[in-house]
Amino acid sequence: MNWKKGVTALFSMLVVLMVLVACSNDKPKDESASPSTTSDTSKGESAGKEKEKTKLSIMTKLHTAEVPDEKLLRLVEEAANVEIKMEWVPDNNYSDKLNTAFATGTFAQAVTMGADQVDQFKGAIRDGQFWEIGPYLSEFSNLGKLKDEVVNNTMVDGKVYSLYQGRPLSRQGMIYRKDWADNLGLEAPKTVEEFYEMARAFTEDDPDGNGKHDTIGLTDRSDLIYGAFKTIASWYGTPNNWGEQGGELQPEFMFPEYMNAMNFMKDLRDDKFMNQDFPVTSKEDQQALLKNGTAGIYIGAMVDILGLYNDAVELNPDLVFDVHNYVAGPTGEFTVWSNPGYNNEILFPKSAIKTEEELKDILAFYDLMMTPELSNLVQWGVEGEHYSVVDGYAVIDSDQDKIQREVFAYNMLGIGEAETNGRYESRFDYEPRQKAEALILENDSHLIQDPTLTLDSETYIQDGDRLQAIINDATYNYILGGIDEAGFNKEIEKWKSEGGSKIIEEFNASR
């Protein structure tokens, strides 16, 4: 009888449960019910499932001769739980590829562009063909750390459409023969007058002590931006591309400081304190004059000192180089021109990213790319294999071919800079190269910004290069003595008449 009682009791319980379930189904759903009412079994099954990998396509520039080894890519995918389809495009035909991808609607989900390329696509950006990502950045702990001043430099109509790949705002300065300066009792120049005296002494006072008149002060090349001229012009307080004068934005070459800088360069050349043929000198030939002991001063990126030294010391084991940045102009103030603070931007085409959810998944990947782990991976490679850590700095392996094959290309996946992504700074055994890093940071306190970075001029986009060639030729001709100030002003009028006045009008109208 006991088992019968048990069955009867069990049957009664089942009936009660069925009635309760039926009653429950008759009740309206409580829309405000807490998520905690979800069954524990359901929770366990969900928690046990591995998060599905985000699939991501990236189109970026290739600066090496060959597509890199995929080892680092696989490590990135594993760490970020993504599958990446990389489209490497050689830098020399990247613009053509961008235009083709845009015309055919075959963009990747994340597309690298330089500032000039972004300018070309501003119309499409304004037409809503790229995602505005500014409203989402605060949702991501790492992307939210990006520098406001650099983010502002990427804006289109006050909106953020891209993530930036950071670079120092100014690496400009001088590299010089410190052993020559020591031989002549000279300190690093603090003013343009002292700089000129160093150039003179390096030319006329036998700095190498060989008893011959076979040296010059400055070596320069056919580049008015990354050669000597723009840096010297910034010492004189010349605006950075554009400046305000009389309440209006005007190009740098319409300012008296530009003329003063040309006169300084003209004097250096007329006095033969620099290479006479600099307007037709290549970068390789410019650097050769420093490395072979002909010239004693090089103006450009201070980070060039390591490569210059490594080559030069093979020719002269006893030479001593040093770096210097602080050269004050006639006003007594040191100023140096600034770049926008980034090399490239990453944009997100709506033709490839259809939903907000998909965009957020991709931004989440780039948020992870700003963690120290992944930032170090794509910048330096694998610790112990491609670099080592010494006193908190990254020291790159001496096998440069391996670094080029396996690591260098992946720098293009990095976001931000060491200050914001926490990656290691580099450490150099060559002390002047390490000193250059400190001077680069010092430059940040003396920058001349370009006020037109986020302004618009359709004429500038279409005809800016052609019109700039007029000014470049006039600048060289003035320094070489081919034209005087009146002749230079005549070329400015030519620039204006062929579209320059329209550029001035358009930039000012877009302020």
C-alpha positions in Angstrom: 0.0 0.0 0.0 2.9 2.4 0.6 3.9 2.5 -3.1 0.3 3.2 -4.0 0.2 6.1 -1.6 3.5 7.4 -3.1 2.1 7.2 -6.7 -1.1 8.9 -5.6 0.9 11.7 -3.9 3.1 12.2 -6.9 0.1 12.3 -9.3 -1.5 14.9 -7.0 1.6 17.1 -7.1 1.8 16.9 -11.0 -1.8 18.0 -11.2 -1.1 21.0 -9.0 1.9 21.9 -11.1 -0.1 21.7 -14.3 -2.8 23.9 -12.9 -0.2 26.5 -11.7 1.5 26.5 -15.1 -1.8 26.9 -16.9 -2.7 29.8 -14.6 0.7 31.4 -15.2 0.2 31.2 -18.9 -3.1 33.0 -18.6 -1.5 36.0 -16.9 -0.2 38.9 -18.9 3.7 39.1 -19.1 5.4 41.4 -16.6 7.4 43.6 -19.0 9.3 45.0 -16.0 10.4 41.7 -14.7 14.0 41.6 -13.5 16.6 39.7 -15.7 17.3 37.7 -12.6 14.0 35.7 -13.2 15.8 34.0 -16.1 16.4 30.3 -15.4 19.8 29.3 -13.9 20.1 26.6 -16.6 19.7 29.1 -19.4 22.4 31.3 -17.7 24.8 28.4 -17.5 24.4 27.4 -21.1 25.0 31.0 -22.2 28.0 31.5 -20.0 29.5 28.2 -21.3 29.4 29.3 -24.9 32.6 31.0 -26.3 31.9 34.4 -27.7 31.7 34.3 -31.5 34.7 35.8 -33.2 34.3 39.2 -34.8 35.1 39.1 -38.5 36.9 42.2 -39.7 38.4 43.4 -43.0 41.2 46.0 -43.0 42.7 47.9 -46.0 46.0 49.6 -45.2 49.2 50.8 -46.6 52.2 48.5 -47.2 55.6 50.3 -46.7 57.7 47.2 -47.2 58.8 45.3 -50.4 56.7 42.3 -49.5 53.6 41.4 -47.6 54.6 40.6 -44.0 54.7 37.2 -42.4 51.3 36.4 -40.8 52.7 35.3 -37.4 51.9 38.6 -35.7 48.5 38.8 -37.4 47.6 35.4 -35.9 48.7 36.5 -32.5 46.5 39.7 -32.8 43.5 37.6 -33.9 44.0 35.2 -30.9 44.4 37.9 -28.3 41.4 40.0 -29.7 39.2 37.0 -30.6 38.8 38.2 -34.2 39.3 37.0 -37.7 41.0 39.6 -39.8 41.1 39.8 -43.6 44.1 42.0 -44.4 44.3 43.9 -47.7 47.9 45.2 -48.0 48.2 47.9 -50.7 51.7 49.3 -51.7 51.9 52.9 -50.6 52.9 54.1 -54.1 49.5 53.2 -55.6 47.4 53.4 -52.5 45.4 56.5 -53.7 44.5 54.7 -56.9 43.3 51.7 -54.9 41.2 54.0 -52.6 39.4 55.6 -55.6 38.8 52.2 -57.2 37.4 50.7 -54.0 35.1 53.7 -53.5 33.8 53.7 -57.0 33.1 49.9 -56.9 31.8 49.8 -53.4 34.4 47.3 -52.3 35.9 49.1 -49.3 37.1 47.1 -46.4 35.4 47.8 -43.0 38.4 49.7 -41.7 40.3 51.9 -44.3 43.6 53.7 -43.7 43.9 57.2 -45.2 46.4 60.0 -45.1 45.3 63.5 -44.4 45.4 64.4 -48.1 43.3 61.4 -49.0 40.8 62.3 -46.3 40.5 65.7 -48.0 39.6 64.0 -51.3 36.8 62.1 -49.6 35.3 64.9 -47.6 32.4 65.2 -49.9 31.6 61.5 -49.3 32.1 62.0 -45.6 29.6 64.8 -45.6 27.2 62.8 -47.7 27.0 60.2 -44.8 29.0 57.5 -46.6 31.3 57.0 -43.6 30.3 56.4 -40.0 30.6 59.3 -37.6 32.3 57.6 -34.6 32.7 60.6 -32.2 29.5 59.7 -30.2 30.8 56.2 -29.5 34.4 56.9 -28.4 33.4 57.6 -24.7 31.9 54.1 -24.6 35.4 52.6 -24.9 37.8 53.0 -22.1 40.9 53.1 -24.3 39.6 55.0 -27.4 38.5 57.6 -24.9 42.1 58.3 -24.0 43.0 59.6 -27.5 44.5 63.2 -27.4 41.8 65.8 -27.8 44.1 68.2 -29.7 45.0 65.5 -32.2 41.4 64.2 -32.5 40.3 67.8 -33.2 42.8 68.0 -36.0 41.0 65.1 -37.7 37.5 66.6 -37.5 35.3 67.3 -40.5 32.7 70.0 -39.8 33.4 69.5 -36.1 32.6 65.8 -36.2 34.9 62.8 -35.7 35.0 60.2 -38.4 38.3 58.5 -37.8 40.8 57.0 -35.3 44.3 58.3 -35.7 47.7 56.7 -35.7 49.8 59.1 -33.6 53.2 60.6 -34.4 55.3 63.2 -32.6 54.1 66.7 -33.3 57.5 67.9 -34.3 60.8 66.0 -34.7 62.5 68.9 -36.3 65.9 70.1 -35.1 69.6 70.0 -36.1 72.2 67.3 -36.1 75.8 68.6 -36.1 79.4 67.6 -35.7 80.1 68.2 -32.0 83.7 67.3 -32.4 84.1 70.2 -34.9 82.3 72.5 -32.5 84.6 71.4 -29.7 87.6 72.0 -31.9 86.5 75.5 -32.5 85.2 76.3 -29.0 81.6 76.6 -30.1 78.5 75.7 -28.1 75.2 74.5 -29.7 73.6 77.6 -31.2 70.9 79.3 -29.2 70.0 82.0 -31.8 69.9 82.3 -35.6 72.9 84.5 -35.3 74.9 81.8 -33.5 73.7 79.2 -36.0 75.0 81.4 -38.8 78.3 81.8 -37.0 78.6 78.0 -36.6 77.9 77.6 -40.4 80.6 80.1 -41.1 83.1 78.6 -38.7 82.5 75.1 -40.1 83.3 76.5 -43.5 86.2 78.8 -42.9 88.0 77.8 -39.7 89.2 74.3 -40.6 87.0 72.4 -38.1 88.5 69.0 -38.9 92.1 70.3 -38.5 93.4 68.9 -41.8 94.8 72.2 -43.0 92.5 72.2 -46.0 89.6 74.4 -47.1 87.3 71.4 -47.8 84.3 71.7 -45.4 81.0 73.6 -45.4 78.5 74.4 -42.7 75.0 73.3 -43.8 74.0 70.4 -46.1 70.5 70.7 -47.6 68.3 69.2 -50.2 65.5 69.9 -52.7 62.7 69.8 -50.1 61.3 73.1 -48.7 59.4 71.2 -46.0 61.5 68.4 -44.5 64.8 70.0 -45.5 66.2 73.0 -43.8 64.0 75.8 -45.0 60.7 75.3 -43.2 62.4 74.7 -39.9 64.6 77.8 -40.3 61.4 79.7 -41.3 59.7 78.6 -38.1 62.7 79.9 -36.1 61.9 83.2 -37.7 58.2 82.9 -36.6 56.8 82.2 -40.0 53.3 80.7 -39.8 52.9 77.0 -40.4 51.5 77.0 -44.0 48.8 79.6 -43.1 48.5 82.3 -40.5 46.3 85.3 -39.6 47.1 88.7 -40.8 44.8 91.7 -40.8 42.0 89.6 -39.5 42.2 87.2 -42.5 43.9 83.8 -43.0 46.8 84.1 -45.5 49.4 81.7 -46.8 52.8 81.7 -45.1 54.7 83.2 -48.1 52.7 86.5 -47.7 54.2 87.1 -44.3 57.4 89.2 -43.7 58.9 86.3 -41.7 58.9 84.1 -44.8 61.0 86.8 -46.6 63.3 87.0 -43.6 63.9 83.2 -43.7 64.6 83.4 -47.5 67.1 86.1 -46.9 68.8 84.0 -44.2 69.1 81.0 -46.6 70.3 83.3 -49.4 73.0 84.7 -47.2 74.1 81.2 -46.3 74.4 80.2 -49.9 75.9 83.5 -51.2 78.6 83.2 -48.5 79.1 79.5 -49.5 78.4 78.2 -46.0 76.1 75.5 -47.5 76.0 73.3 -50.6 75.4 75.6 -53.6 73.3 73.1 -55.6 70.8 72.3 -52.8 67.7 72.8 -55.0 68.7 69.8 -57.0 70.3 67.7 -54.2 68.6 64.4 -53.3 68.2 63.4 -49.6 70.8 60.7 -50.2 73.4 63.1 -51.5 72.5 65.6 -48.7 73.1 63.0 -46.1 76.3 61.8 -47.8 77.8 65.3 -47.4 77.4 65.0 -43.6 78.5 61.3 -43.4 81.7 61.8 -45.5 82.9 64.8 -43.5 82.2 67.5 -46.0 79.4 69.3 -44.1 78.9 69.8 -40.3 75.1 70.6 -39.9 72.0 68.8 -41.0 68.5 70.2 -40.4 65.6 67.8 -40.4 64.2 65.0 -38.3 66.4 64.6 -35.2 65.7 60.8 -35.2 67.8 60.6 -38.4 70.9 60.8 -36.3 71.2 57.1 -35.6 71.3 56.0 -39.2 73.6 58.9 -40.1 76.0 58.0 -37.3 76.0 54.3 -38.2 77.1 55.0 -41.7 79.4 57.9 -40.9 81.4 56.1 -38.2 82.5 53.5 -40.7 84.2 56.3 -42.6 85.5 58.1 -39.5 85.5 56.2 -36.3 86.4 59.3 -34.3 83.6 61.6 -35.3 81.1 62.9 -32.7 77.5 63.9 -33.6 75.0 65.6 -31.4 71.4 66.9 -31.7 69.9 70.3 -30.8 66.5 72.0 -31.2 66.4 75.4 -29.5 67.3 78.1 -32.0 65.6 81.4 -31.2 64.6 83.9 -33.9 65.0 87.7 -33.9 62.2 88.1 -31.3 64.2 85.9 -28.8 61.5 83.2 -28.9 62.1 79.6 -30.1 59.2 78.2 -32.3 59.0 75.2 -34.5 56.4 74.0 -37.0 54.1 71.2 -36.1 52.5 68.4 -38.1 48.9 67.4 -37.2 50.0 64.8 -34.7 49.2 61.7 -36.8 50.4 59.8 -39.8 47.2 58.2 -40.9 43.5 58.0 -40.0 41.3 54.9 -40.0 37.8 55.5 -41.4 34.7 53.2 -41.5 32.7 53.0 -44.7 29.0 52.5 -44.5 29.2 50.4 -47.7 31.1 47.8 -45.7 29.6 48.3 -42.2 25.8 48.0 -42.3 24.7 48.3 -38.7 25.6 50.2 -35.5 26.1 46.9 -33.7 28.7 45.9 -36.4 30.5 49.3 -36.0 30.7 48.9 -32.3 32.2 45.4 -32.6 34.9 46.9 -34.9 35.5 49.8 -32.5 35.8 47.3 -29.7 38.6 45.6 -31.6 40.5 49.0 -32.0 39.9 49.6 -28.3 41.8 46.4 -27.6 44.5 47.6 -30.0 45.1 50.4 -27.6 46.0 48.0 -24.7 49.7 47.8 -23.9 49.7 44.1 -24.8 48.5 44.6 -28.4 50.1 48.0 -28.9 53.5 46.5 -28.1 52.8 43.5 -30.3 52.1 45.5 -33.4 54.8 48.1 -32.7 57.7 45.9 -31.5 56.7 42.3 -32.2 57.1 39.4 -29.7 59.1 40.2 -26.6 62.2 38.0 -26.4 62.1 37.4 -30.2 61.9 40.8 -31.8 62.7 43.0 -28.8 63.7 43.0 -25.2 62.7 45.3 -22.3 65.4 47.2 -20.5 64.5 49.6 -17.7 61.0 49.9 -19.0 62.1 50.6 -22.6 61.9 48.5 -25.8 65.2 47.5 -27.3 64.8 46.3 -30.8 66.6 43.1 -32.0 69.7 43.8 -34.1 68.3 41.6 -37.0 66.7 44.4 -38.9 65.8 42.2 -41.9 63.7 40.1 -39.5 62.0 43.2 -38.1 61.2 44.4 -41.6 59.8 41.0 -42.6 57.8 40.2 -39.5 57.0 43.4 -37.6 57.3 46.8 -39.4 54.2 46.5 -41.6 52.0 45.8 -38.5 52.8 49.3 -37.1 49.8 50.3 -39.4 47.4 48.5 -36.9 48.4 50.7 -34.0 46.1 53.4 -32.6 47.2 56.5 -30.7 50.7 56.9 -29.3 52.7 55.6 -26.4 51.2 58.3 -24.1 47.7 57.0 -24.8 48.1 53.3 -25.5 50.8 52.4 -22.9 53.2 50.8 -25.2 56.9 50.9 -24.5 59.0 53.8 -25.7 62.1 52.8 -27.5 65.5 52.9 -25.9 68.7 53.5 -27.8 72.2 52.7 -26.7 73.5 55.6 -28.8 73.1 58.5 -26.4 72.4 61.3 -29.0 69.5 59.3 -30.4 68.0 59.0 -26.9 68.6 62.7 -26.4 66.6 63.3 -29.6 63.5 61.7 -28.0 63.7 64.2 -25.1 64.1 67.2 -27.5 61.1 66.0 -29.5 59.0 66.2 -26.3 60.5 69.6 -25.6 59.4 70.8 -29.0 55.8 70.3 -27.9 56.0 73.5 -25.8 57.1 75.6 -28.8 54.8 74.6 -31.7 53.4 76.6 -34.5 50.1 75.0 -35.6 48.5 75.1 -39.0 45.1 76.8 -38.6 43.7 75.3 -41.8 43.9 71.7 -40.8 40.1 71.3 -40.4 39.1 74.0 -42.9 38.0 73.5 -46.5 38.9 74.7 -49.9 37.8 72.8 -52.9 40.2 74.8 -55.0 43.1 73.8 -52.7 42.2 70.2 -53.1 42.0 70.4 -56.9 44.8 72.9 -57.6 46.8 73.3 -54.4 49.8 71.2 -55.6 50.0 73.1 -59.0 49.8 76.4 -57.3 52.3 75.5 -54.6 54.8 74.7 -57.3 54.7 78.4 -58.3 55.8 79.4 -54.8 58.4 76.7 -54.5 60.1 77.8 -57.7 59.9 81.4 -56.6 61.4 80.5 -53.2 64.3 78.7 -54.8 64.9 81.4 -57.4 65.0 84.1 -54.7 67.5 82.2 -52.6 69.6 81.5 -55.7 69.5 85.2 -56.7 67.4 84.7 -59.8 64.7 87.1 -58.7 64.5 89.9 -56.1 61.8 90.8 -53.7 59.7 92.5 -56.4 60.1 89.4 -58.6 59.0 87.2 -55.7 55.9 89.4 -55.1 55.1 89.1 -58.8 55.0 85.3 -58.4 52.6 85.7 -55.5 50.3 87.7 -57.7 50.5 84.9 -60.3 49.6 82.4 -57.5 46.6 84.6 -56.6 45.4 85.0 -60.2 45.6 81.3 -61.0 43.4 80.2 -58.1 45.2 81.3 -54.9 42.8 84.1 -54.2 40.0 81.6 -54.3 41.8 79.4 -51.8 42.2 82.3 -49.4 38.5 83.1 -49.8 37.4 79.5 -49.3 39.5 78.9 -46.2 38.3 82.1 -44.6 34.7 81.3 -45.4 35.0 77.9 -43.8 36.2 79.2 -40.5 
